[in-house]
Amino acid sequence: MLLALPFVALTQPDETENQPMYFVALATDYDGTIAEDGVVAEATLEALRELKQSGRNLLLATGRQLPDLKKVLPEIALFDLVVAENGGVLFDPRTSEETLLAAEPPQAFLERLQAREVPVSVGRCIVATSEPHQNAVLEAIRELGLELQIIFNKGAVMVLPAGVTKASGLEASLTLLKLSPHNVVGIGDAENDHSFLRYCGCAVAVANALPLLKESADFVTEEPSGAGVAALVRRMVADDLAGFRLPRQAVELALDEAGAPVEISPRGDSLLIAGMSGAGKSTVASGLLERFVERGFQFCVVDPEGDYAELENTVSFGDAKHEPRLQEAVELLRHPKENLVVNLLGVELDERPCYFAKLFPQLCQLRAETARPHWILIDEAHHMMPPEWATAANLPQRLEGTILVTVHPEHVARAVLKTIALVVAVGPDPAATLRSFCGALSEAPPELRDGPIERGLAYLWERRERRFRRVRINEPRQLLRRHTRKYAEGELGEDRSFYFRGPDGGLNLRAQNLRLFLQIAEGVDDTTWLHHLRAGDYSRWLAESIKDAELASEVAGIEENEALNAGESRAQVKNAIDRGYTAAI
């Protein structure tokens, strides 16, 4: 049984039909999570086998070195991939192939530790010792001016190259498997699990986890270690964690009249955006697509009129002279970081429903295999899914993560309209639009006031709950960032890089771009992080080297908030940078 903390379990959906899996993988820590005293109980192994039989992937992320792990885990072949040495090594049990994900320890560093009589275990890239030897390790790092980080794990002290964490190792694993972190459940218990749990679409802490890890998790198991993992697996297999509210899956659609966010999730039902031409439908749609990019959700836009052909962070197939190649389009979406626009200008108007009738089942099949694309946006839905659209008869009762945009909801196939859970009506007379939708389904509309409403507002109709409210639409930001990729992933010169030096100048960790800055920031000790935070070094660097005054101002506000601890301020700075840069790359 699972205990939601701090989010409670919601009522289960009325429909009992089988939906495609959303969480297609489980990533777990070893010691203290699936293993107790280094051993995995048979009941836990049986649960993991059940997970694999359900068609899901199983990943292991551990600080242990591979030779040691193989000794204590004879069943290592149960895992699809293993991240060992806290992100430094990737192991494929099927092929026995080991991939080094970080540099080997410098020989001078090992000699310095030996001279200080520090007991160490040396892996392919990790150097491990235990408390209280961290001070001697830190002194050796400072003396040699090395870009190494110290990571703690319940008394263990691990030394790795800057930026190497379980999260970076898991990212390498998911790249090989062509999976999105949004579709991964992560579970752990200790300090070194923070990074990879933040990376996953659902973060779970076992009952014996450290308090801070529990606080940051989406929920906590009622039972400790392997028993807790087994309970989680049973819930995943039973209902794919349906009924749990997961904030990291939510995307803001609008604000209600009290200023509270109205959110949608790819695990939710379908959304209809409706209104007359020029009424603001594209504003709502573009704003959502922007936020999908920011949050790393994959999407596919079906674009009959070529309106999204120049959309940033997408690949567009087709143009006015060429019909998009169906198989190439679907194949592109197998890569989770690619977003697709299917431009149908090259398809005759009366042939577009036929083309879409071929495309849509393939998108649904891809979702069944990979749980992606997370979102499908269908523009001009009345053209794509008209009343006579034959495929409509085979639709499920619920279409998750689907957005329809139309001028004429009454001209969309009735079977499609029946899947709609939310309607956003925009334009000068949204009441008429909602009546048109409800009339097409022979349903009573809510009580509505005819006529125009304030600019920027829309009507939101939650059909199944029969709840009506006015909301304020979030307009697209459309920020112009000329050198986004350069600053996020490129190579800034030494004079423009950020250096984590610490309060006494003993460190020399260089971040030559924003992505590396975030990786190093995650690994440095709290004292170093807070030293630069309180000195205003982060906002100064963002203003002078990244030349982003808006981002620098936001980070300056975080620096000035003395109520924030190291973890909270780290998270807020990361979120600010992700929104503008790294999440969009």
PyMOL commands that set and color helices and strands:
alter all, ss='L'
color gray80, all
select helices_A, chain A and resi 42-53+66-72+76-78+85-87+107-115+134-144+166-177+181-183+191-199+211-216+225-239+247-249+281-295+326-332+349-370+381-384+390-394+409-411+414-417+430-440+484-489+514-523+526-534+537-544+549-560+566-580+582-584
alter helices_A, ss='H'
color red, helices_A
select strands_A, chain A and resi 2-3+25-28+35-36+39-40+57-61+81-84+89-92+97-100+121-122+127-130+148-153+156-161+184-188+202-205+219-221+251-256+261-264+270-274+299-303+315-317+340-343+375-378+402-406+420-425+457-462+467-473+498-500+509-511
alter strands_A, ss='S'
color yellow, strands_A
deselect
rebuild
show_as cartoon
